[in-house]
Amino acid sequence: MNSIKEILRLLIYIVKQKPYKIKLYNGSEIEMKDSKSMSESFFGYYDKSPEQNGNVLFHVMGNNRVSIIVKDIASGDEKKMGESSAFNWQMGTRALWIDDDTISCNDFEDGMYVCKWYSISQSKVIKTLPMPLMDIYQKDYVLTTNYQRLRSVDPDYSYQCLPEMDDNVFKDYEHDGIWRYDLHKDEKQLLLSIKDVLSVKKERLYEDGRHCINHIMIAPDGKSFMFIHRYRYGGKKYDRLMVYDFKELRCLLDDPLQSHFCWLDNHTIMGYCGCNGETGWFQADTISGEVHKLEELTKVHPKNGHPTPHGDWIVVDGYPDMDRMQRLHAYNQKTKDYILLAEFFHDIKHHNYNRCDLHPRFTPDGKAIYVDTIYNGKRQLCQLKMKLD
């Protein structure tokens, strides 16, 4: 069946292929921001910017490991901070900026996943957390999930350093879930168990499924966070979008598809999902629970993608269409204007786990967007300068 799909995909591409591998619109300009080496490079997920204080952070692919690189944008000088075997194509090592002189990344050490903080000026590890990082609020606390459990349910976001969990351990939902690390007290605690998550019911929940937690995203003020409760049951995948304010856990959406979201402010989120039997882009108030469909955005960009906001603008990418082009758009929340920024070719051989999503992220000043691309045959981190009035 898979081979037939591959043949059909190839035939459709041959018919629909474009005469170009990249096309820029609306005055956009592109500049490579990857390593000077010939190796593949990428940043990772769409919810963090790789740029800070004149430097850009990214991964360079090695032999089953990645190097963590910080590059001075002005001079082009590069500094290798370390290496890690705890990575995937979607999130990398979850490398991100802690402050102007500190970056963090997940790693595998002494048989366990950890998070290492590197000082750029000192060129060394200055802190190691006894758990990996999925999201962080300033220097107050870190939240994470069990990456080994992810390998059994949502492998695109897992690491491969440990095997899938033993089935008896996997079914222990009381002692696993979302972990919190207090950076002031250096204390780790189980904040929410999967058993806690299963106790919250809305309309649809198959408790006999294989459950995990993914996509933890902390609100801008740090007072709440959202996550996806993902599970498999009867050969199908089911999602529930959950919100926790450290007091009450609620299920906001439980249609089977809950995909990619972002915070617009401290209590408003938007993303691509299912709601009341419809699929598209929706906006939700995490306090009132009110959800409404973004009709304009869904009409012009009806497919799944990754949203990143800056001011009034939201950039949204998409998976390759039949012509194997990934399209990047900008949407203005106030004016409802919708602008096509660029098209990038994505070859057929990179698919499923090995695909290269654009994962657009704004620069801190909002004047450019970083994307991971593969249009020229290898992964490269690029910066797209654009004109958004």
C-alpha positions as CSV (number, residue, x, y, z in Angstrom):
1,M,0.0,0.0,0.0
2,N,2.8,2.4,0.9
3,S,4.6,1.7,-2.4
4,I,1.5,2.4,-4.3
5,K,1.1,5.8,-2.5
6,E,4.7,6.6,-3.3
7,I,4.2,5.9,-7.0
8,L,1.0,8.0,-7.1
9,R,2.8,10.8,-5.2
10,L,5.6,10.8,-7.8
11,L,3.2,10.7,-10.8
12,I,1.2,13.7,-9.4
13,Y,4.4,15.6,-8.8
14,I,5.6,15.0,-12.3
15,V,2.3,16.5,-13.7
16,K,2.1,19.4,-11.3
17,Q,5.8,20.3,-10.7
18,K,6.8,23.9,-10.8
19,P,9.7,25.2,-12.9
20,Y,11.3,26.7,-9.8
21,K,12.4,25.5,-6.4
22,I,11.9,28.7,-4.6
23,K,9.8,31.8,-5.3
24,L,9.5,35.0,-3.2
25,Y,6.6,37.4,-3.2
26,N,5.7,40.8,-1.8
27,G,9.3,42.0,-1.9
28,S,10.7,39.2,0.3
29,E,14.4,38.5,0.3
30,I,16.1,35.3,1.5
31,E,19.5,34.9,3.1
32,M,21.2,31.7,4.4
33,K,21.9,31.7,8.1
34,D,23.2,28.2,8.5
35,S,26.8,26.9,9.1
36,K,29.8,27.5,6.9
37,S,30.2,23.7,6.9
38,M,28.6,21.6,4.1
39,S,26.6,19.7,6.7
40,E,22.8,20.0,7.1
41,S,21.6,22.6,9.6
42,F,18.2,23.4,11.2
43,F,16.8,25.0,14.2
44,G,13.7,23.1,15.3
45,Y,10.2,24.0,16.5
46,Y,8.2,27.1,15.6
47,D,7.5,28.6,19.0
48,K,11.0,30.0,19.8
49,S,13.2,32.3,17.8
50,P,16.7,31.2,17.0
51,E,18.0,34.8,17.1
52,Q,19.0,36.8,20.2
53,N,21.4,39.7,20.8
54,G,23.0,39.5,17.3
55,N,23.5,35.8,17.4
56,V,21.7,32.9,15.8
57,L,21.4,29.4,17.4
58,F,21.0,26.2,15.4
59,H,21.9,22.5,15.0
60,V,24.5,21.1,12.6
61,M,24.0,17.4,11.7
62,G,26.7,14.9,12.4
63,N,26.9,11.1,12.7
64,N,23.7,10.3,14.7
65,R,24.5,13.4,16.7
66,V,24.0,17.2,16.3
67,S,26.4,20.0,17.2
68,I,24.9,23.0,18.9
69,I,26.2,26.1,17.1
70,V,26.0,29.8,18.0
71,K,26.8,32.1,15.1
72,D,27.6,35.9,15.3
73,I,25.3,37.3,12.6
74,A,27.5,40.3,11.8
75,S,30.9,38.6,11.7
76,G,29.9,35.1,10.7
77,D,32.0,33.6,13.4
78,E,30.7,30.3,14.8
79,K,31.1,28.7,18.2
80,K,30.4,25.1,18.9
81,M,28.8,24.8,22.3
82,G,28.4,21.0,22.5
83,E,26.9,17.9,21.0
84,S,23.8,15.9,21.7
85,S,22.3,12.6,20.6
86,A,18.9,13.6,22.1
87,F,17.2,15.2,19.0
88,N,14.6,14.8,16.4
89,W,13.8,16.7,13.1
90,Q,10.8,18.5,14.6
91,M,12.2,20.0,17.7
92,G,15.9,19.3,17.4
93,T,17.4,19.2,21.0
94,R,14.8,21.8,22.0
95,A,17.7,24.3,21.9
96,L,16.7,27.8,23.0
97,W,17.9,31.0,24.5
98,I,17.9,31.4,28.3
99,D,19.5,34.9,28.2
100,D,22.0,36.7,26.0
101,D,24.9,34.6,27.2
102,T,23.1,31.3,27.9
103,I,21.6,28.6,25.7
104,S,20.1,25.3,26.6
105,C,19.6,22.0,24.9
106,N,18.5,18.5,25.8
107,D,21.0,15.7,25.9
108,F,21.4,12.0,27.0
109,E,23.8,11.4,29.8
110,D,24.3,8.5,32.2
111,G,21.3,6.6,30.9
112,M,18.8,9.5,31.2
113,Y,17.6,12.5,29.3
114,V,18.8,15.8,30.8
115,C,18.9,19.5,29.9
116,K,22.2,21.3,29.7
117,W,22.8,25.1,30.0
118,Y,25.9,26.5,28.2
119,S,27.6,29.8,28.8
120,I,28.6,31.3,25.5
121,S,31.3,33.5,27.0
122,Q,32.7,30.6,29.1
123,S,32.2,27.9,26.5
124,K,31.1,25.3,29.0
125,V,28.1,23.7,30.7
126,I,27.1,25.8,33.7
127,K,23.9,23.9,34.7
128,T,22.4,20.4,34.1
129,L,18.8,19.7,34.9
130,P,17.9,16.1,35.7
131,M,15.2,16.1,33.1
132,P,14.8,17.3,29.5
133,L,13.1,20.7,28.7
134,M,9.9,21.1,26.6
135,D,9.2,24.7,27.7
136,I,10.5,27.3,30.1
137,Y,9.1,30.4,31.8
138,Q,11.9,32.9,32.2
139,K,14.3,31.5,34.9
140,D,11.5,30.4,37.1
141,Y,10.5,27.0,36.1
142,V,10.7,24.3,33.3
143,L,8.0,22.0,32.2
144,T,8.5,18.7,30.4
145,T,7.0,15.4,29.4
146,N,8.4,11.8,29.2
147,Y,10.3,11.6,25.9
148,Q,10.5,7.8,26.2
149,R,6.8,7.6,26.5
150,L,6.5,9.8,23.3
151,R,8.5,7.2,21.4
152,S,5.7,4.7,22.0
153,V,2.8,7.0,20.9
154,D,4.2,10.1,19.0
155,P,7.6,9.1,17.8
156,D,8.1,12.2,15.5
157,Y,8.7,14.2,18.7
158,S,10.7,11.5,20.7
159,Y,14.3,10.8,21.1
160,Q,15.9,7.5,20.1
161,C,18.5,7.0,22.9
162,L,16.1,4.8,25.0
163,P,13.9,2.0,23.7
164,E,10.1,2.0,23.9
165,M,8.8,1.7,27.4
166,D,8.0,-1.7,28.9
167,D,4.3,-2.1,28.6
168,N,3.8,-2.5,32.4
169,V,5.7,0.7,33.0
170,F,3.8,2.4,30.2
171,K,0.5,1.7,31.8
172,D,1.5,3.3,35.1
173,Y,-0.4,6.6,34.5
174,E,-0.3,7.6,38.2
175,H,3.5,8.3,38.3
176,D,4.1,9.9,34.9
177,G,2.8,12.9,33.1
178,I,4.0,16.6,33.1
179,W,7.0,17.3,35.3
180,R,7.9,20.7,36.7
181,Y,11.4,21.8,37.7
182,D,11.7,24.8,40.0
183,L,14.8,26.7,38.9
184,H,15.0,28.7,42.2
185,K,14.9,25.6,44.5
186,D,16.4,23.1,42.0
187,E,13.5,20.8,42.7
188,K,11.7,18.4,40.4
189,Q,8.1,17.3,40.9
190,L,5.3,15.5,39.0
191,L,2.9,18.4,38.4
192,L,0.1,16.6,36.6
193,S,-0.1,12.8,36.2
194,I,-1.7,11.2,33.1
195,K,-4.2,9.8,35.6
196,D,-5.1,13.4,36.5
197,V,-5.6,14.1,32.7
198,L,-7.8,11.0,32.2
199,S,-10.0,12.1,35.1
200,V,-11.0,15.2,33.1
201,K,-13.7,14.1,30.6
202,K,-15.6,16.1,28.0
203,E,-17.4,14.3,25.2
204,R,-14.8,11.9,23.8
205,L,-12.2,9.9,25.7
206,Y,-11.1,6.3,25.3
207,E,-9.3,5.5,28.5
208,D,-8.1,2.1,27.2
209,G,-5.9,3.8,24.7
210,R,-2.1,4.4,24.9
211,H,-1.7,7.9,26.3
212,C,1.0,10.5,26.3
213,I,1.5,14.3,26.7
214,N,3.0,16.5,24.1
215,H,3.3,20.2,22.9
216,I,3.5,21.9,26.2
217,M,3.4,25.7,25.7
218,I,3.5,28.2,28.6
219,A,1.4,31.4,28.5
220,P,3.4,34.7,28.2
221,D,2.8,35.5,31.8
222,G,3.7,32.0,33.1
223,K,0.4,31.6,34.9
224,S,-1.0,28.8,32.8
225,F,0.0,26.5,30.0
226,M,-1.6,24.4,27.3
227,F,-0.7,20.9,26.1
228,I,-2.0,18.1,23.9
229,H,-3.2,14.9,25.5
230,R,-2.5,12.5,22.6
231,Y,-3.4,8.8,22.5
232,R,-3.9,5.9,20.2
233,Y,-7.0,3.6,20.3
234,G,-8.2,1.1,17.8
235,G,-5.5,2.0,15.3
236,K,-6.5,5.7,15.3
237,K,-4.9,8.8,16.8
238,Y,-6.9,11.0,19.1
239,D,-6.1,14.5,20.6
240,R,-7.4,16.7,23.4
241,L,-6.3,20.2,23.9
242,M,-5.9,20.8,27.7
243,V,-5.3,24.0,29.7
244,Y,-4.0,24.2,33.3
245,D,-3.7,27.3,35.4
246,F,-1.9,25.5,38.3
247,K,-5.3,25.2,40.0
248,E,-7.8,23.8,37.6
249,L,-7.3,21.4,34.7
250,R,-9.7,21.7,31.8
251,C,-10.3,20.1,28.4
252,L,-10.7,23.0,25.9
253,L,-11.2,20.9,22.7
254,D,-11.6,17.2,22.2
255,D,-12.3,16.7,18.5
256,P,-9.8,14.0,17.3
257,L,-7.5,16.5,15.6
258,Q,-5.7,19.1,17.7
259,S,-2.5,20.1,15.9
260,H,-0.5,23.3,16.2
261,F,-1.2,26.2,18.5
262,C,0.3,29.5,19.7
263,W,-0.4,32.0,22.4
264,L,-1.7,35.4,21.2
265,D,-1.8,36.8,24.7
266,N,-2.0,35.5,28.3
267,H,-5.4,33.9,27.8
268,T,-6.0,33.7,24.0
269,I,-4.7,30.9,21.8
270,M,-5.1,30.1,18.1
271,G,-4.3,27.0,16.1
272,Y,-5.3,24.4,13.5
273,C,-7.7,21.9,15.0
274,G,-11.1,20.2,14.9
275,C,-14.0,21.8,16.7
276,N,-17.6,20.6,16.7
277,G,-17.0,18.5,13.6
278,E,-15.3,21.3,11.6
279,T,-11.6,21.5,10.8
280,G,-9.7,24.7,10.3
281,W,-8.1,27.6,12.2
282,F,-9.8,28.5,15.5
283,Q,-9.2,31.0,18.3
284,A,-10.1,30.2,21.9
285,D,-10.3,32.0,25.2
286,T,-8.7,29.8,27.8
287,I,-10.6,31.4,30.7
288,S,-14.2,31.5,29.3
289,G,-13.7,28.5,27.1
290,E,-15.2,30.4,24.1
291,V,-14.0,29.1,20.8
292,H,-14.7,30.6,17.3
293,K,-13.5,29.8,13.8
294,L,-11.1,32.1,12.0
295,E,-13.2,32.1,8.8
296,E,-10.9,34.3,6.7
297,L,-7.7,32.5,7.5
298,T,-9.4,29.1,7.0
299,K,-10.8,30.2,3.7
300,V,-7.4,31.2,2.2
301,H,-5.2,28.7,4.1
302,P,-7.5,25.7,4.8
303,K,-4.6,23.3,5.5
304,N,-2.6,22.5,8.6
305,G,0.5,24.5,9.5
306,H,2.5,26.2,12.2
307,P,1.4,29.7,13.4
308,T,3.7,32.3,14.9
309,P,2.5,35.7,16.0
310,H,4.2,39.1,16.2
311,G,2.1,42.2,16.8
312,D,-0.9,42.1,14.5
313,W,0.7,39.6,12.2
314,I,0.7,35.8,12.2
315,V,2.9,33.8,9.9
316,V,1.6,30.4,8.9
317,D,3.3,27.7,6.9
318,G,1.9,24.6,5.2
319,Y,2.9,21.0,4.3
320,P,3.9,20.3,0.7
321,D,1.0,20.5,-1.8
322,M,0.7,18.1,-4.7
323,D,3.3,20.1,-6.6
324,R,5.6,19.6,-3.6
325,M,5.7,23.3,-2.7
326,Q,5.5,24.6,0.8
327,R,3.8,27.9,1.1
328,L,4.4,30.6,3.7
329,H,1.7,33.2,4.3
330,A,1.2,36.2,6.7
331,Y,-2.2,37.0,8.1
332,N,-3.1,40.3,9.8
333,Q,-5.5,39.8,12.8
334,K,-6.9,43.3,12.6
335,T,-7.2,44.1,8.9
336,K,-7.7,40.4,7.8
337,D,-5.1,41.0,5.1
338,Y,-3.5,37.8,3.8
339,I,-0.1,37.8,2.0
340,L,1.7,35.0,0.2
341,L,5.4,35.5,1.2
342,A,7.2,32.5,-0.4
343,E,7.1,29.0,-1.9
344,F,9.7,26.4,-1.1
345,F,10.2,23.1,-2.9
346,H,10.2,19.9,-0.7
347,D,11.3,16.7,-2.4
348,I,9.5,13.4,-2.2
349,K,12.1,11.3,-0.4
350,H,11.9,13.4,2.8
351,H,8.5,12.5,4.3
352,N,6.9,11.4,7.5
353,Y,9.5,11.4,10.2
354,N,12.2,12.8,7.9
355,R,10.2,15.7,6.5
356,C,11.4,19.3,6.8
357,D,8.7,21.6,8.1
358,L,9.3,25.3,7.6
359,H,8.4,26.1,11.2
360,P,8.4,29.9,10.7
361,R,9.6,32.1,13.6
362,F,9.9,35.9,13.7
363,T,13.1,37.7,14.5
364,P,12.8,39.6,17.8
365,D,12.1,42.9,15.9
366,G,9.5,41.3,13.7
367,K,11.2,42.3,10.5
368,A,12.2,38.9,9.3
369,I,11.3,35.2,9.6
370,Y,13.5,32.2,10.1
371,V,12.6,29.0,8.3
372,D,14.1,25.5,8.0
373,T,14.2,24.6,4.4
374,I,15.2,21.7,2.1
375,Y,14.5,23.2,-1.3
376,N,18.0,22.8,-2.5
377,G,18.4,19.2,-1.4
378,K,19.7,19.6,2.2
379,R,18.3,21.1,5.4
380,Q,19.3,24.8,5.8
381,L,18.3,27.5,8.2
382,C,17.3,30.6,6.2
383,Q,16.1,34.1,7.0
384,L,13.3,35.7,5.0
385,K,13.2,39.5,5.1
386,M,9.7,40.8,4.2
387,K,7.6,43.9,3.9
388,L,4.6,43.8,6.2
389,D,3.0,47.2,6.5
